[in-house]
């Protein structure tokens, strides 16, 4: 996870779509196309938290807002990446970034990666 966070943190995010595409490729594990029963519920809960954090009642999320949120999560994680992250934190980080990608995909900013 440390290497992943450092790779993502190194991207200057000059193009929000490119950054989210990078997050999508790096974070979404192969099993996402055939998710375990609780995974979709967890992603949905994280997605709701992301929507609320970006702007409760905003109605529409734009690409820049989603990319900036993901970038913020990555930057905070990078501050702690020099330490070993507990497995629970790594799991949370993966779910949160995957949920941002899911929202971006649902809104047409990224290609869909699930076969659900």
TAKA-V634709 format. One record per residue. N is the residue number from 1. RES is the residue in three letters. OMEGA is omega in radians with two decimals (NA if undefined). Layout:
BEGIN
n=[N,N]
res=[RES,RES]
omega=[OMEGA,OMEGA]
END
This chain:
BEGIN
n=[1,2,3,4,5,6,7,8,9,10,11,12,13,14,15,16,17,18,19,20,21,22,23,24,25,26,27,28,29,30,31,32,33,34,35,36,37,38,39,40,41,42,43,44,45,46,47,48,49,50,51,52,53,54,55,56,57,58,59,60,61,62,63,64,65,66,67,68,69,70,71,72,73,74,75,76,77,78,79,80,81,82,83,84,85,86,87,88,89,90,91,92,93,94,95,96,97,98,99,100,101,102,103,104,105,106,107,108,109,110,111,112,113,114,115,116]
res=[UNK,UNK,UNK,UNK,UNK,UNK,UNK,UNK,UNK,UNK,UNK,UNK,UNK,UNK,UNK,UNK,UNK,UNK,UNK,UNK,UNK,UNK,UNK,UNK,UNK,UNK,UNK,UNK,UNK,UNK,UNK,UNK,UNK,UNK,UNK,UNK,UNK,UNK,UNK,UNK,UNK,UNK,UNK,UNK,UNK,UNK,UNK,UNK,UNK,UNK,UNK,UNK,UNK,UNK,UNK,UNK,UNK,UNK,UNK,UNK,UNK,UNK,UNK,UNK,UNK,UNK,UNK,UNK,UNK,UNK,UNK,UNK,UNK,UNK,UNK,UNK,UNK,UNK,UNK,UNK,UNK,UNK,UNK,UNK,UNK,UNK,UNK,UNK,UNK,UNK,UNK,UNK,UNK,UNK,UNK,UNK,UNK,UNK,UNK,UNK,UNK,UNK,UNK,UNK,UNK,UNK,UNK,UNK,UNK,UNK,UNK,UNK,UNK,UNK,UNK,UNK]
omega=[-3.13,-3.14,3.12,-3.12,3.14,3.09,-3.13,-3.13,-3.12,3.14,-3.10,3.13,3.07,3.10,-3.08,-3.14,3.10,-3.14,3.13,3.05,3.09,3.09,-3.12,-3.13,-3.06,-2.97,-3.02,-3.11,-3.06,-3.09,-3.09,3.14,3.06,-2.98,3.02,-3.06,-3.09,-3.06,3.14,3.10,3.11,3.11,3.12,3.11,3.10,3.11,3.10,3.11,3.11,3.12,3.13,-3.12,-3.13,-3.14,3.13,3.12,-3.11,3.10,-3.09,3.08,3.10,-3.08,-3.11,3.12,-3.14,3.14,3.13,3.10,3.14,3.13,3.11,3.11,3.14,-3.12,3.09,3.12,-3.14,3.10,-3.10,-3.07,3.11,3.07,3.06,3.11,3.05,-3.12,-3.13,3.11,3.10,3.13,3.12,-3.12,3.11,3.14,-3.10,3.13,3.09,3.13,3.07,3.11,3.10,3.09,3.13,3.11,3.13,-3.12,3.08,3.13,3.13,3.05,3.11,3.11,-3.13,3.11,-3.08,NA]
END
